[in-house]
Amino acid sequence: MSDIKKVVLAYSGGLDTSVILKWLQDTYQCEVVTFTADLGQGEELEPARQKALQFGIKPEQIYIDDLREEFVRDFVFPMFRANTVYEGEYLLGTSIARPLIAKRLIDIVNETGADAICHGATGKGNDQVRFELGAYALKPDVKVIAPWREWDLLSREKLLAYAEKNGIPIDMKHRQGGSPYSMDANLLHISYEGRHLENPNAEAEEDMWRWTVSPENAPDAAEYLELTYAHGDVVALDGVAMRAHEVLAKLNAIGGKHGIGRLDLVENRYVGMKSRGCYETPGGTILLKGHRAIESITLDREVAHLKDDLMPRYASLIYNGYWWSPERKALQVLIDHTQQHVNGTVRMKLYKGNVIIVGRDSKTDSLFDSTIATFEDDAGAYDQKDAGGFIKLNALRMRIAAKLHNR
């Protein structure tokens, strides 16, 4: 007999987690608490409640939580204050959602007196690492059940057979020929893996994309947009104040209409393999471009360069599941300190897959001084003779070396 009496399951209501729910009941003979997170994936979550009830889960043991505002405010926005991009391209849409799910799993463990958490991540992927590192950081002695590392249901056919045997509803997309894409969605992005995408030389099917039109089919007229920033976060669009999750939802809709934010990427997974995925991140693409634009006039040069030096490390910490680590928290303190004066507006033009910055302004914090930068008469604001000494001092070591080696 297992010593696990109650487990909190990260439950979507889909085929995999429904199989896991039944498997937990059969294998561990334990009480199951289901947790379904609304991160803005755009799907109806009530069916997850109904499926859980069908498996005998008590109503009070079914958690369906709206985490959209917390997700964007406390995870996405802090990440974008660092201008975070993994391996030069990936905006970490899946990665940044996992620490919040881990946090809520542990919250529910503490509320219900559960012994363990359970997730549906496979032993090949990054999510198992992210969920479990987060859980252990927040509750060191929690037990973790990872069915894909325990059971023998390691193919689509075996999963379907188990579902059929145990009366688990199977969607038509699973019955019809070919596996569906493996997809993950939240307010920041939607990802696609599997099927012919496993061939890195195969172009993604156009009808795969859900949030964005192709740039070829985007409107022929550009659309202008103004973002208002306070301490590095967008707080208003076109002068209309919005909450964090409202900002991202609105930018997704606008960006998707203009074909912005598609990405086809082969990334290096934490477990060592290369993996090809396609992503749609329209709102995140706009946020990142806008944030760099407002920083360009409000951030000191060396501070900006220091942030650029630190960003790849910060991105790797998020990608590899270290959101709750002391080093990520320390970096966040530094990053947030740099954002005190990142205030103002950015104007941009959206056109056929492109985000084009057309203006940036900060009434209170701009470091751009037109009297110094002008190509016209600066009335003595800048003494151009100063540059001669600066150049000679910086060239001194090279001049000495050249005289030595060229004599």
N, C-alpha and C positions, 0 to 999 in steps of 0.2 A: 504493500500500500504506500502511496505517495504521502509525504508530509505536507503537501500543498492542499489546503482545504478551500481556498477561494483565490481566484485569479482575475485580474482585470485585462480584458482583451481589447486591443485596438481593432475596432470592427467597422468595416465599410458597408457590410451587407451584400457584398459581391460574392462571387463563387468561392474564391480562395478563403476569405475569412469566415464564410458560412461553413465551409468544410472544416476549418480549424475549430470553430465553435463546437461542432458535433464531436470532432476528434478529441477535444479537451474533455468533454463530458464522458466519452467512452474510455479514454486512456488514463486520465487522472482522476476520474470520478469525483470531480470537484465542482463547487459552485462557481458560476461564471458571471462576471459583471462586464457588460459591454460598454465601450466608449466610442462614440462617433463624433468626429470633430468637423464642424462647419468652418472651413478655411476659405470659403468663397469659391468652391469648385463648381458651383452652378448646377448641382444635381439635387433632386428632391431627396431629403434624408429621412423622411417619415417611413418609407419602406424598410429601412434598417430597423426601426422600432418594431414593425409588424413581424419581420423575420425573426427577430430576437424573441418576441413573445411566442412564436410558433415553436421555438426550441425550449420553451419552458422557463425562459428568463423572467424573473419577477419584475414588474413595472418599475419598482423603485431601484432596481439594479441595472436599469438602462439609462445611460448618460448620452444625451445628444446636445452638444454645447456649441453655441455660436461664438467662435473665437476670432472672427474676422478683424475686429478693431485691435485686439491685443496682438494678433499676428503682424499686422502692418505697422502699428505704432511701436511695438517693443522688439520686433525682430527685423522686419524688412527695412524700415527707416534707419535704425542704427547701422545696419549693414551698408546701406547706400551712403551714409555719411562718410564712409571710408572709400567710396567709389569702387566697391568690391567686384572684381571679375576673376573667375578661376580659369587658369590656362589661357588668358587673353581674350576669352569669348563668353564663357558660361556665366550667367547671372544668378546661379545657385538657387533656382526656384524650388527644387525639391529639398535641397540640403537645409535651407533656412527654416523650413516648416517642421523638421524633425525634432529640434530641441523643444519646441512648444508642445508637440504631441507627447514627448517624453515627460515634460513637466506636468501636464495634465494627467497622464497615466499615474504618476507618483502621487499627485494630489488625491486622486480617487482611491488609490491604495490606502492612503492615510485616513481618508474619510470612511472607508468601508471595512477597514481591518483586514484587507486582503494580504496574502502571503507572497504573491507573484504578479508579474505582468507577462503578457504574451503578445507577440507581434507576428505579422505575416511576411516579413522580409526574408528573402532567400539567402542561402549561404554563399551565393556568388556576388551579392551586391553590397553597396555602401550603407544602405538603410539599417541593416542589422547592427552595424557599428555605431551609427548615429543614435539609434534608439537606446542601445544598451550603455554606451558611454554616458549619455544623458541621465539615464535611470540610476546608474551607479554613482554618478556625481551628486545626485539629489537624495539618494537613499542607498547608502553603501551596502547594506545587507539584503537588499531586495533580491528575490529569485527571478530569473528570467527563463521563460519557455519560448524556444524558437523552433516551431514544428518542422520547418524545412531542413533543420539540422538533425531532426530526430526520426521523422517518419520515412516510409518508403513510397510515398505518393509523389514521385519525382517526375511525372510526365502529365501532360494535359489529359491523356486517355485515362490514367489512373485516378486523377481528380474527378473526372466526369463519372467514372464507374462508381467511385465512393459516394458521390452525390446522388446518383440514381438509386443505389442500394439503400441510402438513408433518407430518401424522400426530400432531398434538398432541391429547391427550385433551380432550374438551369435556364438562363436566358437563351433566346434563339441565336444570339451572336456566338455563343459557345457551341451550339449544336451544328451550325452551318460549317461548310468546309473552311479549313484554315483557322489558325488561332487569331483572335483579335489582337490589336496592338496592346502592349503593356503600357498603360497610361497613368499619369499622375497629374492632378490639377489642383490648383489653389488660386488665390487672387493674384499671385505674382506670375504664374506661368502654367502652361500645360506641356507635358512631355510625352514623347512617343518612342517606344523601343519594340524590338521584335519583328516578326514577319520578315519581309525582304530587306528591312533596314539592317538586318544582321550581315548583309553584304555591303561593306562600306563604299562600294563603287556604284550602288544602285540609287538612282534619284528617287526621292520621296514622291509618293503619289499625291497629286494635287488635291484629291478629295479627302486625304488624311487630315489636312489642316482644318481646325475648327474655329479659331478666333480671328484669323487674319485672311484677308484676300491676297492674292498674288499681287506684287507690285504692278504687273502688266494690267491687272483689272481694277486697280485703285482709281479713284476719281482723277480726272484730268485737271481739276482746279486744286491748288494748294489751300491748306487750312492753317490759319494763324492761331497761336495759343500763347497765353501768358501764365507763367507759374510764379507764385509768390512764396518766398522762402523766409522762414524764421528759425534761426539756430540750425540751419542745414536741412530742415524738413519743409516739404511743400505743405502750405496751410490754406492755399486758395488757388482756384483756377479761374482765369479771366475775372478776377476780383471777387469771386464768390467763395466765401469761407466754407471749408469742408472738413469733415473728420478724415483721419488717415485712410481708412478702408474705402471711403467714398472717393477720395482722390485717386487711388489706384484703380478702382472699378471704372471710373470715368475715363482715365487715361487708357485703359485697356480697350474700351469701346472706340475711342477716337483713333488710337494708334492702329487697332486692328482694321479699321475701315480704310486706312491708308497703306496697308501692307507692311507695317513696321514690326520688327521684332522676331522674324523667323531666323532660326539657327539650325544648321546641320553640323554636328560635332562628333568627333571621335575623342573621347576623354580617357584619362588614365585613372582607373578606379583604385580605391584604397587597397583592395585585395590583390592588386597586381596586374589585372588584365586590362586591355583596352576595350572600350565599349562605345558603340555608335548610338547616338540618340538624336532626335529632332525636337526642337523646343520652339514655343511661341511665348514671347515675353514683351508684348507691345508697351504696356505701361512702364515696366521696369527699364526698357530701353530709353524711353523719354525721360524718366526720372534721372537716370545716370548721366545722360547728355546735359540735362539742365543743371544738375548739381555741379558738374565740372565747370559749367559756364559761370555760375554765380560765384564759385570759389575763385575763378580767374581774376575777379576784380576785388575780392574781399580778403583773400588769404595771402599772407606773407610768402615770398618766394621760397625761402628755405623750409618753412612749415609745409608748404605744398609738396616740395620735393621729398621731405621726410615721409609724408603720408604715402607718396608714390612708392617709396622704398619699402614701407611696411605693408602695403596693401596685399602683395602676393602671399605673405606669411599669414595675414589675417584671413584671406580667401581660403587658404589651405586648412586653417583651423576649422572654419565652418564646413568646408567640403568633407573633412575627415572626422567630423562629429565632436569637435572640442569646443562647442559654444559655451558650455558651463565650466570650462577649464579656467584656472587662475590666470594663465597668460592671455586668453582672449578677453577676460574681464579687465585686465590691466591695460591692454591695447585700447579697449573701448573707452576707458577713462581719458586716455590721451587724445583719442579721436574726437570725443565729445567736447573736450576742452578747446580743440581747434575750431569748433563750430560756433563759438559764442558770437562772432561777428559775421557769420555767413548769413546775411539778411539782405533781402532785396527782391528784384523781379528779373525774370528771364523771358524774353520773347523768342518764339521759334516758329518755323514754318515746316509743316508736315506735307511731304509730297512723294508719292510712289516709293514707299519703303525708306525714305530718308527723313532724318530729323536735322533740320538746318537751323542753327542759332542765328538770329537776326538782330538781337539786342540784349543787353544786360545792364542793370542799373541798381545802385544802392544809395539811397539818400543819406544814410548815416554811417556806412561802413566801407565805402569804396576807397581803395588804395590807388586807384587810377587818377593821376594828376595831369590834366590836359595841358597845364601851363609848362610842365616839364617835358611831356612826351611830344609836344607839337613839333611839326616840321617848319612852322612859321617862326617869326621872331618871338623868343621866349622872354624877352625883357630881362635877361640876366638870371633867370631862375635856374639855369644849368650852365656851368662853365665847362665848355667842351675841352679846354686845355687840360682839365683834370684827367681825362682818359689816357693821355700820353704816359704819365707816371704809373698809372694802374697797369697798363699794358707792359711797360718795361719791367716792373716788379714781377709780374706773372711770367714773363719770358726769361727772367734771369737764370733759373736753373737750366733751362734748355740751351741758352747761349753759352753757359759755362761748359756744358757737356759737348756741345758742338765744337767749341774751340779745342777741347781736349782730344776728341776722336777724329777731327778732320785735319789736324796739323801734319 
